[in-house]
Structures are given as C-alpha cells and as structure tokens.
Amino acid sequence: MNWDQIYSLIRNVLLALGAGLVAKGTLSADTLSAIVGGIVGVISVVLSQVFHSDQGQSLVPAASASATPAAAKPTP
C-alpha cells in the first residue's frame, strides 16, 4: 500500500464517519468537506516534513538494484 492509497483511505473513512453527522443534521455537507480537507491537508504537511527530515529517510524504502528498469541497466 502506498501513501496515495493511505491518504485516500483516511479521507474516505473521515467522509463515512462525517456522513452520519450530516444525516443527523449536526453538520452541513459543506462543513464536512472543509473539515476533512483540512485534516488531510495537515496530515500531508506533517508527513512531508517527516519524509524530508533526516530521521524520515528510514520510512522510505531504499531503491535496490533489482528495482532498476532493464532499459536503464548498462549493457556489458
């Protein structure tokens, strides 16, 4: 699972939970959309800072030689 899929999952879970609040009349659909967008935005900023720091490099898997496309490998 990559980070785009995780963001999408988080967004959909928040929307599903918020749909109950919209159905009860606690929130409007516009307010729910703004809240979910804000939460996902904050998560993106925080993870961006973590990934671009020295300690965040351990969260990103290193590319291996087997991950190099065949066309990019030098020919003998």
N, C-alpha and C positions, 0 to 999 in steps of 0.2 A: 504494500500500500504506500503510495507516495503522498507528499504533502498536499497536493491539489485535491486528492481524494479525501484526505482528512479534513481539510477546510470545508469541502462540500458536505461531508457527513456532519460536522459541527453545525453548519448553517441549517441543514435540514432538520436536525434534532431540535435546534432552537425554534425554528419555524413551527414544527409539530407541537412543541410544548406551548408556544405562544398562541397557536390556533385555538386551543382550549380557552385561553383568556379572552380571545376575540369573540368566541362563541358565547361566552358568559356575559359579554359586554364590558369587561374590565378594561380592555384596551381596544383602540381602533386599529384597523389593518395598517394604516399609515404609521402609527406609533410603533407597532410591532416591527415593521420593516426598518424603521430608523434604529430601533434598539438592536436588532440582530445585525444590521450593517455596522453599527458602532462596535459591537462586541467582536465581530470577525475582523474589523479593521485594527482594533487594539491587539488582538492575537497575532495578526500579521506583522505589526510593528515590533512586538516583543520578540517573536521568533526570528525576525530579520536581524535584530540586534544580537541575539544569541548566536545565530549562524555566522555572523560576520565578526564575532569576537574570537579570541584565541581558544577559549575553552569550548566554544561551539563547534569547532572543527571536528571534534570526536563524534558529533552527532551525524555528520555527513560521511557516508562511506567513501573510502578512497577508491579511485578507479584502478582496476587491475589490468594487467597486460591482456588478459582474455577478453576484456571489455572493449578493446580497440577494434574498430571495424577492419575487415580484411583488406579493404582498399587502402587504408591508411598505413598498413604494415609495410615496412621496407621489403623490397624484393631482393633475394640473395644474388 
